[in-house]
Amino acid sequence: MKKLVILGGGYGGLTVAGQLLDGDLPADTMMILVDRMPYQGLKTEYYALAAGTVSDQDIRVQFPVDPRLILKYGEVISVDPEARLVHFADDEPLSYDWLVIALGCVDKYHGIEGAPEFSQSIQSLSSTRKAYQSVNDAKPYGQISIVGGGLSGVEVAAELRESRPDLNIRIIDRGASVLSPFPEKVRRFVREWMLEHDIELRTHVSLSKLEPGMLHNGPEIIYSDVTIWTAGIQPSPIVQNLNLPKDAQGRLVINPYHQVPDYPNIYVVGDCASLPFSPSAQAAEAQGEQVADVLRALWKNETPRLGKIKLKGVLGSLGKKSGFGMMGKRTVMTGMMPRAIKSGVLWMSKRHFG
């Protein structure tokens, strides 16, 4: 039997598996999905888990149950492209004929001393639970600092305001505004929402060091009871340790078929892949669909025909009653409508892989 091994059961990896189960998987090929956990965590919703407005049960999706799919749980520590082996922390190596690397991302701390030790992460379900526990344990009128004013930071702050109206909340960013890549109309709407809801916005802050309860901004000390880190991501350490060509963000360079050029039996999906747009669940799923198309074509000795990946837009939440979004490059939405659309997208995500 030949083996297709998928590392990571997130948006990208699970899309590859789901698409192949919906189509024709060759009788001589077994598909093995490897993950640390026995379910997918919907990462786009971790901000709500950190704030305490949903339970982790609400943002779990069970993996498909299908005799053609083998589920293997374990901690991957390395990949050997030459030997075609995946190595585990506490298990025998797993060989493969084709490999899909869909291991997602981890926080990027930009070399700031103390940041990994003294801030809370929302990059994994486990770390997000810990972030929630820290926020939940914060005393009334405590200070929560969110480092990073991108999409995740804004969503955490807004959701936290709804969950804990007693807390002092601030967003800290090194740029001039929250959501700096977004159009000014969106930035202004979000800034006004934050000010209206008593969320402090600190811009042009360059943190140099974190200590327990203290953030160092040059000579200034910013006091904080709980600090949540949303100031950048980088690919999984397994990808970081691969001696293969990468882009400036550390993501693996791929060819038009999403393959590693030197090892065309290795496909890279989602946050680990060098793509012309920002990492997102939507991009990972679109890429996963194309990887499934390439594999099907390969198994039929056909040439894959792939179109250009077109993303629909970006949606963000400001609590449960407001939000913002961009459809295409020009259409901006603010208020209840984008929030309602985001709720619909989540509903579909929870039922997509059933």
N, C-alpha and C positions, 0 to 999 in steps of 0.2 A: 504493500500500500504506500502511496505517496502522501506526503503530509504538508498541508497548508497550516502554518502556525500564525495566529494573530495575537500580538502582544498588546494588551490593553482593551478593556471592554467599555470604553467611553464612546463619545459620539461617532468618531471615525471608525474605530475597530468594530463596533457593533453594527454600523451601517454596512461594512464589507460583509460581515457574517450574514446579516439579514437579507441582503441582496442576493447572495449566493444560495441561501436556503430557499428563496423565492424562485430562483432559476434552476438551472441544471448543474448539479455538482457531480463530476464524473464518478462512476462507481468505484474506481480504483483510488479515489482521493478521500482522505479523512481531514476534517477541519477541526483544529484545536484552538479554542479561545482561552487565553491565559490572563488572569487578573488576580489582584490581591484579595478582592472581596467577591462574594457570591452574588453581586448585583451591581448595576450601574448606578452611580450617584449623578444626578442631574446638576452638573457643575454650575450652570448658569443661575441656579437657584440657591447656591451656598450662602449668598449674602443674607437671605431670609432665615436660614438655619442659624447663622452667626447671631442675628438679631433676636432670635427666639420667636419669630412669628409663624414658623412652620416646624414640624418635627422631622427628623431624618426619614421617618416612614413615608412622609409625603413626597419626598424627592428621590425615592429609590425606584428603579425599574428592574424587574426580574429579567435575567437572561433567557433567551429562547430555549424551550425544551424541544429537542429534535434529535432523533437517533443519529443523524448525520453530523451533529455537533458535539464534540467532547469539550467539557468545561474543566479546566485545570486551574487550581488556585495555588498561588505561590508568589514569592518575592524574587523577581528577576534581578540578577546582579550584573550580567554582561551578555553580550552577543559576540560570537566568533564567526565573522562572515566567511573566512577561509574554510573552517571545519564544518560550517553550516550547523552550528550548535547554539542553543540558548542555555545559559548557566543560571542556576537558582541558588538561593541562600541555603536552603535545607533540603535539596532534592537532587536527583540525578539530572545530568544535562538532557535537553530535549533536542533531537535532530529535526531538521526540516528540509523540504524541497523548495518551498516558497515561504517567505516571511513577510508579514505586515507589521511594521513598527508604528504603533499608535499609542505611545506611552504618555502623551500629554506633557504637562509642564510643571515646573516648581517655581517658587519665588526667586526673584533676582534682587539681591541686596546691595548691589553696586559697591561692594567692598566696605560698606559702612559698619564700623566696629560695633558689636553688640546687637546688631539688628536681628540676626537669626535667634539669639537667645532671649531677647527681651521684647519681642513683638509676637503677636498672634497671627497665624497664617490661615487663609481660607482656600488653600489650593487642594486639600484632600478632605474627604468626609471626616476622617479622624481628627485632623488639625482644626477643622471648622467646629467640631463638637467642643474642642478645648477652648476655642475662641468664644463660643456661646457661654461656656461655663464661667469664663473670666468676666464676661459682660454681665451675666446673670448675678454673679457674686459682687459686682460693683455696688458700693453703698449709694443711697440716694444723694444726689448732687455731686457724684463722682465725675471725674473727667475722662472721657473716651477720646483718644486721638486716632484718626485714620490717616495713615501716611500714604499719599497717592490720590490725586483727584481725577482719576480716570473713571471709566464706567463702573467698575467694581466698587471703588471708594465711594462714589456718589450713591450707589444703590444701598450699600451698607449703612451709610450715614442716615439716609432717608428712612430706611426700614427701622433702624434703631430708634429714631425719633418717635416713630409710631409705637414701638414696643416699650420703650422706657422714656416717657416724657419728663421724668425727674432728672435725667442725666444731662450733664454738659457735654456737648458733642462738637468736635472740630475736625475739619479736613485740612491737612497740611500738604502743600504741593510746592515743588521747586519752580514751577512755571508761573505765568501771569494770571492764569484762570483755571478753574476746574474744566474738564472735558476739552482741553486745548485743541484736539484734532477736529472738533465739531464746528459747524457754522456758528457765527456770532448769535443768531437768533436762539439757538438751543442753549448756548452758554449763558446768555442773559436770562432766559426763562429759568434755568436751573439755579443760577446765582440768586435770583429773586425768590425762588421757592425756598432755598436754604436760609436766606436772611429772614424771611417771613416765619420760618419754623425754628428760629433761634439756633441755627447751626453756624458756628464760627468758621470762616474761610481764611486760612493763612496761606498767602502766596509768597513766592520768591524765598522760600525757606530751603537752605542747603544743609541737611543734617550731616553731621560728621561722626556722631557717636550716640549709642543708646545705652542707658544704664537703667536699673530698676527704678521706675517712676520718673525718669528724667530723659529728655531728648536734648541733645546739644546742637544748637544752631549757631555755629561760631562761638562767640563768648556768651551768648544768651542761653539760658536753661529754660526749656519748656516743660512744665510739670504735667504728668499724665498718669492716671491710675491704670488704664488699660490702653495698649497701643495695638492697632490692627494694621497689618502690612498689606497694602494693595499697590505697591509702587514698582511694578514690573515683573515680568516672567521670563523664564528661559527654559529650553527643552530639558526633559528628563536627564538625570545624571548618566543613565545608560547611554544615551545619545551623546552627551558631552564627552564620554570616555571613548567613543568610537573614533578610530584614526581614519576618518573619511572627510572629503571636502565639505566645508560648511560655509554658511553666509556670515555676515557681520553679527547676527543675533545668535549664532551657534546652532542654527537649524541645518539639517542635512540637505545638501544640493541634490535635486532630483531632475530627471529628464521629463519630456512631455507626457510620458506614461506613468509618472510618479515613482519611477524606479531609481535606485542608486546606480549611476552610470557604470561603475566598475563591477557591480553585483546586481544584474538585472532581475535576479530572483528575489531581491529585497525591495519592498515597497514601503514608502514612508507617508504617513497620513497625519493631518492635523497640526498641532503645535510643534511637532518635531520636524516638519517639512518646510523647506524654503519656498514660500509662496509669495506672489506679488501683492498680497493683502494681509491685513492684520489677522492674527489667530482668532478663530471664533468657532462655536459649535456648528454654525451654518456652513462655514468653509470646510470643516472636518467631514461633515456629512456629505457635502457635494463631492469632495475628493474621494470619500469612501465608495460612493456610487460608481465613480469612474474607475477606481481600482478593481471593483468587481467586474466591470465591463471588460477591462484589460485581461483579467484572469480568464474570463469566459472565452474571449477571443483566442487567447493563447492555447487553451485546452482544445479548441476547435481548429487550430492551425490557421486562424484568420488574422488579418491585420486590424488592430483596434481602431475604431473611429471615434475620436473624442471631440466634443465641442468645447468651447471656452466656458470655464466656470463663471457664472454670473450670480453674484450675491444680491439678495432682495433688499437688504438694508440693515439697519441697527435699531434695536428697541431697548429702552431703559426704563426702570421703575423709579418712581418717587413715592414710596409707600404703596398702599393698596388702591389709592384713588387717583393718582396722577402719574404722568410719565412723559417720555419724549421719544422721538424716533426720526429716522431718516429713511425714506424710500428712494432708492437710486441715489443720485448725487445732488439733486436739487429739492426734492419734496421734503419739507420739514413738518413734523407734527408735534404738538405739545398738548398736555392735558389728559383727559380721561380716555380719549380714543386710543392712543398708543399703548396705554396701560391695559385696556381691554384686549387689544390685539395680542399683547404679550401673554396675557392669561390664556388666550386661545392657543397660542403656540406651545405653551407649557402643557396644556391639556392634550394636545396631539402628541407631544414628545412622550408623555407617560403611557400612551396607548399604542405608540407606533411599533414597538417591538414585541408586543404581547404574543 
